[in-house]
Amino acid sequence: MIDALTRLGRRELWLVALLVLGVLPVAVAVGGVLPLIEARRAAEAQLAETRRLDDWVRARAADAASLAGGPTLDEAREPIGLAGLERSLQAAALREQVRELSNDGSGGIVLGFEAVPFAALAAWLDTSDPHWGYDVAEMRIDRTDAPGVVSADLRLLPQG
């Protein structure tokens, strides 16, 4: 490399220096830094849009709850306890599929289903969720060999 540079004339050396000191940093900026800046701007715009959508959904949920006379998303309800959960499972005809229904020792409830129709489980969760006073802290759903039947484990914590 040095031999090639020593054979160049003064004007050619200035052109090489201009290339190394001027064009190369511009090429790195255009090829590497500017795409990163653009990706960050796109991510920030996506985050802002997601936050706006979350605010809109929360506002619509609050509107719907106020029209129905139910709790809003931010209102905590008193937990219904093991007996209340058992009554709601009986009303939904799911009590026979329950393999475990117990307190977890920290104020939460562990609920396990051996083999339950997924549609019935989803419908029960949908109707129970705004009224039962618990948040689903953990949920694991595994499919079984039977179509439309799953095994499920839930850990419920009191709202608040």
Disulfide bonds with the S-S distance in Angstrom:
none
